């Protein structure tokens, strides 16, 4: 999963680089991609997935990881916005060329909009699979409850950004908050009965 997340992060970065012609996001994205690629090499593990739905489970995981990648890139763009805004206010010149504020704000919003359908489809596929294999009791799982809270926070962030014109520092804080919610959901895998797979 870490390697897949690294691949998706790199893909989102390359799409943004080709669209906006800025490599400044690489400051945040490329070290994370490198770490995500190296970590599985030191601890190779094999996980057995339920074979009857393995294709759907892969799609569920890939869509959610794509949403996580989009949210991370949105957070990185928001942080670049704050750095560039501070440089402009203090009139500090630097050799590192950062994109204009409008560009970083557009990148942050567009990546959020890219991640929402991925997250929605991933959660729906996961819910249907859990309903078929586990039954209605899966709603008591902390990971499931937190995942739907994460989806609501994601939708709320997009709604606030688009309809109230939120940008700049407040948008960066909102992105950081939703990213913390995502990290909480990710860590809930340790306590989840639904998301615990047996290693062979």
C-alpha angles and dihedrals in degrees: 000000000000092000091048091050089050090051092050092047091051090048093051090047092051092048091052092045092053093045101042100022093228127128096182092103087065087077088072104023105045098055089050091049090051093050092047090052095047099045097068090049091064095045109030110188132172121214124199113221125198100274097211092068102021095126092051092045090052090051090048092051095042093051093049092047089051088054091049090050091050091049092050092050089048090053091048090051090050090052090050088051090055092047093049092045091053092048092051094048094048092040092231115165120211138178090232108091112218123190120256118274093251091054095051091047090051091049091051093050097042093051090051090052089049093052099048098072090044092053093044094050092044093052092046093050091047092048092051092048092048091047091053097045105030106019131220093323090080088082088072091061111108092221091056094048092047091047091058090046087052090051090051091049090049093050090045092052092051091046093050093046095048102038103036096037091238112177142142121030097358092049090051091052090048091050090050091051093051090046089055088052089053091051089050091052090047092052090049087074087083091064098037124111092193097051099045113106127185120248112224 
